[in-house]
């Protein structure tokens, strides 16, 4: 399963990992959340961010092509 590790305050995608949930949790640092629902592992984190649970093109990105990972609906993984 593909997970995105996201800075909670900014929506910046820190890392994408393809592993089980327990392993993905090991990568989390304070202030980060784990999100699932991604379909593409390889994305350009410099061009997209997470806004209200959706991967969205960052302001100022003028690439006319569809960016890998853009438009994904992500769900926050609640950690026990």
Secondary structure, 3 states (H helix, E strand, C coil): CEEEEEECCCCEEEEEEECCHHHHHCCCCCCEEEEECCCCCCCCCCCEEEECCEEEECCCCCCCCCCCCCCCECEECCCC
